Amino acid sequence: MNLFTAIKISSKGLTAERTRLGVASMNLANAHVTRTREGGPYRAKSVVFSSTPLETRQDGSISDEDGFEKKLSQLLQTVEVSQIVDDKTPFMEVFDPGHPDADEKGIVRLPNVNVMEQMVDLMSAQRAYEANISAIDTAKTMVLKAIDLAR
């Protein structure tokens, strides 16, 4: 595996974590929205990641005789966002007859956003983002050291 492959894997991780961060932020921003365009309260969203095989070289060539590079390229996986889905958790219902969105019994349906879970998701996405940045920085340092050695 060359060092640029490591950078490519980490950059895909950065993209996926950025999406996760955006969805968690959107959920927090809509945590109190009781009326959406579709009708009813806001429904929390979740990001679904999937692993996909890392693409090998475009020409399909393998550099060594023992096939190690080919075996490694078949094992390497990267992450991508496969979909963003609605959270199926039921809405919370509270008695508030003065609320404009209360039904005839005075019940208001609130979004199914769990603020604590979203905060944990934000922190987890931030840590994963930082880890991918660190991996890219390490690979970049190794590339620069290799260039220095080649001089």
C-alpha positions, 0 to 999 in steps of 0.5 A: 500500500502506498502512502497516498492510499492511506490518505485516500482512505482517511479523506473518505473518512473525513467526508463521512464524519462531516456528514454525520456531524451535519446530521447531528447538528440538524437534529439538534437545531430541530429538537423543538420543531413541532410543525414541519412541511410534511406535517407533524413534528420533526423526525430525527435522522441517522447516518448509515455508513457502509464499507466499500472496497478501495479502488485499485489502480486504474490500469489494474497493474500489480507491482510485486511478484508475490501478489502481496499488493494485490491481496492487500488491495482486495482487503482495503476498505473505505467508508462512505455514507450509504443513506440518511434514514429517519429515526423510527423512535416514537414521538414524545407526547406531552400535555400542553393544552395551550400549545398551538399544535396541541390536539383536542385532548391537549397533547402535543407531539414533540420531535424524537430527538434525544439531545444527549444522544446527539451530543455524544454523536457530535463528540464521536464524529469530532474525535473520528474526524480528528483521528482521520486528520492525524492519519493524513498528517502522519502519511504526509510526514512519511511522504516528505521524509521519503522525498528527503531520503531520495535526495 
